[in-house]
């Protein structure tokens, strides 16, 4: 192991990690918003929107992110629509992530006991109050593990951004491997970089899930 080579290129990996985190975060936040909207449209059976959301989810989940990025970056310009590499990265990650987030939210909503919803209505809660105080807190507590699993999945999927010539972690590693010929060192640093990003997310997920459970949000007898 050439430790001097690894130390000399730590700044390159830090720059790549910043690109990975920044655009990964944009995509994840947009995915959560898209996923929640799609989930609500399907769960509450909103006409037309329910079918559109269902079709979108199936399309996004059954096509690779790499194909989606190629379509955005190389396909759309053929019809006069052009986006920057960064915009394509965020749109692609949102398109993929929104479908997975929608399914995570849906699983949480469907896990709420119907008796809880009926009990809220019997207590005089309006539909909006029932959703806010009874359904959503319990659904969120149930969905948290799946949501965080999707966050980790999407961060790992940012490695595909390298096909857009973005200097993310994967592109930095590939460039150093090609120019320096230090394959083992480059890959070890790449693994370490992803671990440093993803392990804190796993720890946060565990703590959030535990805190929600202790707060009683996942208790099906809370009403």
N, C-alpha and C positions, 0 to 999 in steps of 0.2 A: 504494500500500500504506500503510495506516494503522498504523505501527509502534507508536504509543502505545496503540492499541486492542489490538494483539496482546500487548504486554507486560503490559497491565493484566489480561488474562485468562489469563495463564500459570498462575496458581494453580488456575483452574477446570479446565484441561486436566490438571494434575498430579493433581487429585482424581479426574477421570475415568479417567486412566491407572491409578491405584491400584485402582479398581473393576475395570477391565478385566483387570489383571494378577492380582489376588487371586482372582477367581472363575474366570478362565481357568486359573490354576494348579491350583485345586481340581479343575476338570473334567478337565484333562490328566492329573493324577496318578491320578484314578479311572479314566480311560480306559485308561491303561497297565495297571492291575490287571485291569480287565474284559477288555481285549484279550488279555492273556496267558492268562487262564483259558479264554477261548473258543478261543484258538488251541490250547492243550494238549488241550482236550476233542476238538477236530476232528482234530488231528495224530495223537493216540494212540487215536483211534476209541473214545472212551468211550461206551458204549451210552446212548441217550436224550439225554444231554447234548450229544452230537455233533449230533443233529438240531435240538435247541433252539438251540444256538449258531449253526448254519447259517442257520436261519430268522431269528434276531435280526439277524445280519449283513446279510442281504439286505434286511430291512425298514429297518434304520437307514441303510444306504447309498443306498437308493432313495427316501427321503423327505427333504424339506428340513428344516433345523433350525428354520426359522420355523414350519412346520406342527407340528413336534413340541412347540415351546414353546407355541403356541396350544392344543394338546391338553392339555398339563399345566396351563396357567394358566387357561384358559377352559372346557375340556371336562370335566376331572375334577371341578371343583366342582359340575357338574350331577348327579353321582352321590354327592355328599357328601364328596369327597376334595379337600382344600385344601392347597396349599403356598404358602409365601412366594415372592415374585419371585426372591429370591436362590437358594432351594432349587430352583425350577424351572429357573433358569439352569444350575446345576451338574448337575442330573439330565439336562437336555436335551443339554448339551455332552458329558457322559459317555456318554449313549446313542448319540450320533452318533460321537464319537471312539473309543469302544470297538471299534466295527466296523472302522474304518480301522486301528487299532492291531493288531487281531487279524490282519488281512491282511498287515500289515508283518511281524509276528512269524512268520506262516506262511511267507512268502516266504523269510525267513532260515532257518527250519528245513528247508525243502525244498531249500535250496541246499547243505546239508551232504552231502558225498559218502557214499553208503552204505558205501563201503569204510572210511571213518573209523569208523563205528559198529561195523562188524564187527571192525576192528582193535582197538578198545577192548574188545570182548567177548573176543577172543582173548587179550588181555593179562590177563584175569581180573577186569576191572571189572564191578561189579554194574550193573544197569539204572540205578539212581539215580546211581551214580558216572559212568557213561557219559554220562548227560544233563548232569550238572554240569560235568564236566571236558572232555568231547569235543564234545558236540552244542551245548550252550547258548553257550559262548564264541564258537564259529565262527558260529552262527546270529545272535547279537547283533551281531557285527561286520558281517555282511552286511545286517542289518536297520536299522542305525543311520541311514543316509541317509533311508530311508523313514519311520522314526520321527520324525526331526527335521522332515521335510517335513510330516508330520501335525501336529506341534506348531505349526508356523508357520500351517498351514491352520486349526487350531482357534482360535488367537489371533485370526486375522482374522475367524473366524465369531462371535467375541464381539460384533461390531458389531450383531448381531441382538438382543442383550440389551436394546436401547433400546425394543423393543416391550413389554417388561415394566415400563417406566417406571423402569428402573435408570439412575442417572446415570453411565453409562460414557462412553467417549470420543465415541461417535457421538451419544449423547443430549445431551452437553454442546455439541457442535458444532451440532446442530440447534437447540437452545435459543438459542444465541448468534446463529445465523443469522437466526432468526425475530425475536428481540427487537432485535438491533442492526443488521440489514440489511447486514452486512459479509460477504458471501458469499465473496469471494476470500480475505480474510484468515482467515476461519474454516476454510475448506477447506485452505488452505496449512498452518495449524497442525495440522489433523487429520492430514494426510499426514505432516508432520514427526514427530508424536507416534507414529504407527504405525511409521515408519522407526526411530525411536530404540528402540522396543521390539523390533522384528523383526531388525534388522541384527545386534545382539549374538548373537541366537539362531543366525543363519546362521554367524557366525564361530565360535561354540562348536561347532556341528555339524561344521564342517570340521576343527577341531582334534581333536575326539574321534575322528572317523573316521580321521584320520591317525595318532593315537596308538595306536589299536587295530590299525591295519595294521602299524605299526612293531613293536608288541608281539607280532605273529605270530598274533593271534586269528583273522585271516581266512585264514590259511594252510591250505589243504586237505591239506597233507602233514605236519601237525604231530604225527600219531600214528605 
